[in-house]
Amino acid sequence: MAKRLGSGTLLLENSPSVLSFGAVGTKKEGEGPLGNALDRLWEDSMLGEDTWEKAECRLQKEAVGIALEKGGFTPEDLHFIFAGDLLNQCISSTYSIRDLGVPFVGLFGACSTMAEGLAMASLFVEGGFGERAAAATSSHFCSAERQFRFPLEYGGQRTPTSQWTVTGSGAAIVGKGKQPPFVRGVTIGRMKDMGITDANNMGAAMAPAASDTIARFFRDTGKQPEDFDLIATGDLGQVGSTLLLELLAGEGISIAGQHNDCGLMIYDRERQQVEAGGSGCGCSATVLCSHILPELRQGALRNVLFIATGALMSPTAVQQGESIPGIAHLVWLSGEPGPGGGQAG
């Protein structure tokens, strides 16, 4: 069972295994540093559909399907699926999952959704409420631009602090198992709002929440940054990553040697012209499911903190001058299970 430490940190003593995972993207993601690691790429960002929103649904449906196929599972093998996205009413998730017949828990954590979903799936398995649970999310550059900024036809200028929404999706299936990676713990985020109102500077809006979550995890567990091969945030981009290191330094914590950000890993900023880096629910999800989880399974990474960050805003609130609350959820992933973990599925 989970053991609660401090404020929001839960240790999963049975350490559920991430049994299977899948990640998909389109041409731009394929041209980035992790392009060869994605399970499937489309040349056309419409994916053969007639709207951007339908294309995003297709991305998430494909990612879940790949995770099921790679694990040798059918939808009937899933007891729950936790999913969400950036679009109003989370339509990418609801429409992509509606035909699976799996008990569905819809989530909204903005770009923190992959960590939120993975945490919930792991806790349900740890608590014995299901043998297998999935987490999935997605984003699409064009659907996000239409909802949060301007339709592409507008031709608006992008600021240096803005980030490029990843057109991609990731899905992971959690259950009892003896194969790494294992979920050793989670820290549920607290909302932090430092008064940022610029929707083109989400890295700055989310960095305080990431700093708070990471600092609480270290205080609650007694762990040190040096205990981890990688501390991966997502998706703060360049602006938010710089601010995160400064905020943690003020707490006496240095993660500079272990830190990377999914928004900086998915694209080549210089070559691909993505301003401050990648963003979107699909950003951390694709990096997690194409790079981080495989590296843990192969033993190239042994201990990882995955902290997906989200800006909990809406177009209406931003237009009314509201500031942007940030959130960050943490999942501790390891090549070794906890004291009661590594159970057969």
Legacy VTK file of the C-alpha trace (Angstrom):
# vtk DataFile Version 3.0
C-alpha trace
ASCII
DATASET POLYDATA
POINTS 345 float
0.000 0.000 0.000
1.001 3.625 -0.395
2.728 5.329 2.536
2.115 9.048 2.958
5.046 11.313 3.748
4.807 15.006 4.485
2.594 17.086 2.220
1.430 15.204 -0.830
4.191 12.582 -1.231
3.165 8.924 -1.406
5.629 6.019 -1.480
4.334 2.982 -3.371
5.789 0.042 -1.489
4.483 -2.531 -3.990
5.955 -0.483 -6.861
3.687 -1.114 -9.864
5.487 -1.722 -13.133
5.034 0.334 -16.285
4.220 -2.694 -18.414
3.968 -1.092 -21.824
4.077 2.314 -23.505
3.662 3.975 -26.872
4.428 7.376 -28.379
3.484 8.946 -31.699
4.089 12.242 -33.479
4.258 13.962 -36.843
6.947 15.268 -39.160
8.212 18.059 -36.915
8.638 15.723 -33.945
10.323 13.208 -36.234
12.884 15.838 -37.217
13.812 16.443 -33.569
16.463 14.696 -31.454
14.061 11.925 -30.353
12.419 11.347 -33.722
13.816 7.860 -34.207
12.475 6.760 -30.815
8.808 7.445 -31.583
6.715 4.403 -32.444
4.902 6.057 -35.331
5.215 9.291 -37.300
2.898 10.921 -39.817
4.171 13.192 -42.590
0.837 15.020 -42.647
-0.256 16.677 -39.400
-3.900 16.169 -40.459
-3.370 12.386 -40.159
-5.880 11.897 -42.947
-8.662 13.589 -40.959
-10.680 16.654 -41.954
-10.125 18.766 -38.798
-7.212 19.419 -36.456
-9.307 18.208 -33.524
-10.057 14.877 -35.187
-6.356 14.554 -35.973
-5.509 14.958 -32.300
-8.080 12.301 -31.362
-6.368 9.988 -33.849
-2.991 10.623 -32.207
-4.209 9.559 -28.780
-6.134 6.577 -30.115
-3.000 5.375 -31.915
-0.767 5.828 -28.847
-3.127 3.809 -26.652
-3.414 1.155 -29.350
0.354 0.861 -29.662
0.786 0.545 -25.883
-1.827 -2.218 -25.845
-0.243 -4.027 -28.790
3.313 -3.826 -27.461
2.182 -5.263 -24.140
0.091 -8.005 -25.721
-3.075 -6.577 -24.158
-6.601 -5.950 -25.353
-8.868 -3.137 -24.106
-10.630 -5.704 -21.933
-7.363 -6.152 -20.011
-7.557 -2.544 -18.780
-9.565 -1.936 -15.651
-9.277 1.867 -15.848
-7.885 4.517 -18.156
-6.926 8.014 -17.006
-6.685 10.557 -19.809
-7.041 14.235 -20.619
-5.836 16.944 -22.993
-5.852 20.680 -23.625
-9.037 21.086 -25.621
-12.373 22.170 -24.167
-14.147 19.318 -22.369
-11.062 17.137 -23.078
-12.609 16.044 -26.381
-9.389 14.521 -27.706
-9.465 11.980 -24.891
-13.194 11.340 -24.741
-13.606 10.885 -28.490
-10.485 8.741 -28.878
-11.342 6.435 -25.982
-15.141 6.229 -26.332
-15.054 3.044 -28.430
-12.669 1.102 -26.164
-15.272 0.192 -23.552
-12.804 0.834 -20.709
-13.860 2.563 -17.459
-12.693 6.122 -18.043
-11.537 8.843 -15.648
-11.178 12.181 -17.426
-8.436 14.491 -16.174
-7.515 18.104 -16.695
-4.065 19.087 -15.576
-3.090 20.957 -18.746
0.476 19.974 -19.657
0.886 18.143 -16.321
-1.681 15.543 -17.411
0.768 12.717 -18.194
2.272 12.775 -14.705
-1.181 13.200 -13.174
-2.545 10.242 -15.129
0.484 8.037 -14.456
0.250 8.853 -10.752
-3.462 7.997 -10.617
-3.029 4.769 -12.589
-0.177 3.701 -10.305
-2.119 4.500 -7.138
-5.141 2.520 -8.337
-2.945 -0.516 -9.010
-1.053 -0.056 -5.741
-4.329 0.122 -3.843
-5.629 -3.063 -5.425
-8.493 -1.349 -7.239
-7.429 -2.797 -10.576
-4.762 -5.061 -12.029
-3.928 -2.804 -14.969
-4.600 0.885 -15.607
-3.544 3.170 -18.438
-2.574 6.828 -18.633
-2.726 8.811 -21.873
-2.711 12.355 -23.188
-2.131 14.294 -26.394
-1.763 17.724 -27.947
-1.740 19.191 -31.460
-0.081 22.438 -32.486
-2.906 23.565 -34.751
-5.823 22.691 -32.454
-4.057 24.395 -29.536
-3.306 27.532 -31.559
-6.948 27.776 -32.604
-8.203 27.429 -29.026
-5.637 29.360 -27.010
-4.186 31.954 -29.372
-5.178 32.648 -32.981
-6.098 30.432 -35.935
-3.067 29.769 -38.134
-4.571 31.866 -40.916
-4.135 34.940 -38.705
-0.358 34.775 -39.167
0.466 36.266 -35.760
4.029 36.853 -34.595
5.445 34.490 -31.962
7.328 35.943 -28.998
10.752 34.642 -27.858
9.188 33.324 -24.639
6.476 31.338 -26.443
6.653 27.574 -26.875
5.684 25.269 -29.731
2.868 22.842 -28.926
3.942 19.279 -29.688
1.749 17.354 -32.109
2.002 14.001 -30.413
0.657 11.581 -27.869
1.932 9.150 -25.277
0.261 6.292 -23.414
1.488 3.961 -20.670
-0.025 0.868 -19.042
0.670 0.197 -15.370
0.193 -3.092 -13.519
1.843 -5.704 -11.340
5.061 -6.913 -12.915
8.709 -7.811 -12.419
10.089 -5.783 -15.329
11.271 -2.174 -14.909
10.481 0.629 -14.851
8.763 0.679 -11.473
6.760 3.513 -9.942
8.283 4.098 -6.512
6.434 7.242 -5.463
4.423 10.299 -6.436
4.160 13.856 -5.178
0.885 15.574 -5.973
1.368 19.204 -6.908
0.050 22.348 -5.278
-1.109 25.313 -7.349
1.325 28.226 -7.409
0.426 31.594 -8.910
3.054 34.321 -9.128
0.863 36.738 -11.073
1.988 35.884 -14.617
-0.717 36.953 -17.093
1.143 36.430 -20.379
-0.128 33.273 -22.101
3.023 33.344 -24.234
5.229 32.935 -21.168
3.934 29.718 -19.660
7.388 28.548 -18.579
7.558 31.387 -16.069
4.003 30.639 -14.903
4.766 26.944 -14.256
8.303 27.111 -12.816
7.236 28.036 -9.252
4.963 24.985 -9.060
7.758 22.729 -10.322
10.133 24.166 -7.738
7.597 23.629 -4.945
6.880 20.007 -5.920
10.537 19.044 -6.325
11.539 20.692 -3.039
8.691 18.945 -1.181
9.698 15.569 -2.605
13.274 15.969 -1.381
12.139 17.206 2.048
9.554 14.441 2.423
11.800 11.564 1.355
15.250 12.701 2.464
16.516 11.990 -1.046
19.121 14.176 -2.758
19.406 15.273 -6.410
22.511 13.093 -6.715
20.342 10.012 -6.119
18.817 10.475 -9.580
20.237 10.087 -13.076
17.643 12.446 -14.534
15.234 15.013 -13.143
12.977 15.706 -16.113
10.502 18.549 -16.031
7.992 19.123 -18.771
7.436 21.480 -20.267
9.090 24.573 -18.899
11.171 25.301 -21.988
14.272 27.463 -21.758
12.723 30.350 -19.842
11.012 28.206 -17.223
13.997 25.872 -16.818
16.336 28.771 -16.048
13.850 30.156 -13.528
13.376 26.716 -11.922
17.090 26.349 -11.206
17.138 29.827 -9.650
14.094 29.117 -7.471
15.501 25.805 -6.209
18.874 27.411 -5.541
17.037 29.780 -3.220
15.853 26.677 -1.333
19.415 25.367 -1.124
18.772 22.697 -3.755
20.895 22.308 -6.897
19.614 20.029 -9.668
21.665 21.549 -12.493
23.669 18.355 -12.968
20.596 16.147 -13.285
17.972 18.423 -14.829
16.598 18.398 -18.346
13.254 19.556 -19.672
10.990 17.661 -22.058
10.354 20.920 -23.919
14.081 21.142 -24.644
14.518 17.433 -25.435
11.808 17.001 -28.062
12.987 19.722 -30.488
16.250 21.289 -31.644
15.602 24.927 -30.733
18.201 26.358 -33.058
17.332 24.307 -36.120
13.562 23.952 -35.729
12.619 27.513 -34.713
10.445 26.647 -31.727
11.329 29.741 -29.697
11.680 28.703 -26.006
11.040 24.995 -26.715
8.201 22.502 -26.863
4.970 22.471 -24.864
1.549 20.810 -24.731
0.267 17.686 -23.011
1.894 15.632 -25.744
5.335 17.096 -25.038
6.182 15.349 -21.767
4.065 12.328 -22.779
6.027 11.653 -25.968
9.388 12.186 -24.274
8.407 9.919 -21.386
7.052 7.103 -23.556
9.644 7.247 -26.342
12.827 7.981 -24.384
12.662 7.931 -20.580
10.705 4.699 -20.040
12.736 2.723 -22.636
15.994 3.961 -21.077
14.800 2.796 -17.660
13.786 -0.578 -19.053
17.160 -1.063 -20.726
19.083 0.008 -17.616
20.610 3.124 -19.166
18.767 5.094 -16.467
18.287 3.804 -12.936
16.389 6.515 -11.063
14.323 9.292 -12.624
12.051 12.032 -11.350
9.417 12.893 -13.956
7.693 16.190 -13.183
5.105 17.283 -15.732
4.047 20.911 -15.398
0.782 22.589 -16.372
-0.616 26.098 -16.761
-4.192 25.911 -15.447
-5.651 28.658 -17.589
-8.449 29.081 -20.106
-8.731 31.554 -23.002
-11.654 33.254 -21.250
-9.772 33.748 -17.977
-6.696 35.113 -19.758
-8.792 37.545 -21.799
-10.328 38.767 -18.543
-6.863 39.526 -17.172
-6.629 36.627 -14.735
-3.175 35.391 -13.765
-2.118 31.833 -14.611
-1.908 29.234 -11.808
0.745 26.571 -12.334
0.761 22.939 -11.212
3.414 20.208 -11.249
2.969 16.522 -10.415
5.979 14.259 -9.752
6.425 10.545 -10.426
9.504 8.687 -9.164
10.474 5.994 -11.670
13.156 3.413 -10.939
14.880 0.373 -12.317
14.500 -1.250 -8.890
11.207 -1.898 -7.046
10.420 -0.897 -3.486
10.496 -3.357 -0.559
7.236 -5.067 -1.580
7.489 -4.576 -5.313
8.368 -6.579 -8.374
5.240 -8.690 -8.152
4.185 -10.973 -10.952
1.257 -9.789 -13.008
LINES 1 346
345 0 1 2 3 4 5 6 7 8 9 10 11 12 13 14 15 16 17 18 19 20 21 22 23 24 25 26 27 28 29 30 31 32 33 34 35 36 37 38 39 40 41 42 43 44 45 46 47 48 49 50 51 52 53 54 55 56 57 58 59 60 61 62 63 64 65 66 67 68 69 70 71 72 73 74 75 76 77 78 79 80 81 82 83 84 85 86 87 88 89 90 91 92 93 94 95 96 97 98 99 100 101 102 103 104 105 106 107 108 109 110 111 112 113 114 115 116 117 118 119 120 121 122 123 124 125 126 127 128 129 130 131 132 133 134 135 136 137 138 139 140 141 142 143 144 145 146 147 148 149 150 151 152 153 154 155 156 157 158 159 160 161 162 163 164 165 166 167 168 169 170 171 172 173 174 175 176 177 178 179 180 181 182 183 184 185 186 187 188 189 190 191 192 193 194 195 196 197 198 199 200 201 202 203 204 205 206 207 208 209 210 211 212 213 214 215 216 217 218 219 220 221 222 223 224 225 226 227 228 229 230 231 232 233 234 235 236 237 238 239 240 241 242 243 244 245 246 247 248 249 250 251 252 253 254 255 256 257 258 259 260 261 262 263 264 265 266 267 268 269 270 271 272 273 274 275 276 277 278 279 280 281 282 283 284 285 286 287 288 289 290 291 292 293 294 295 296 297 298 299 300 301 302 303 304 305 306 307 308 309 310 311 312 313 314 315 316 317 318 319 320 321 322 323 324 325 326 327 328 329 330 331 332 333 334 335 336 337 338 339 340 341 342 343 344
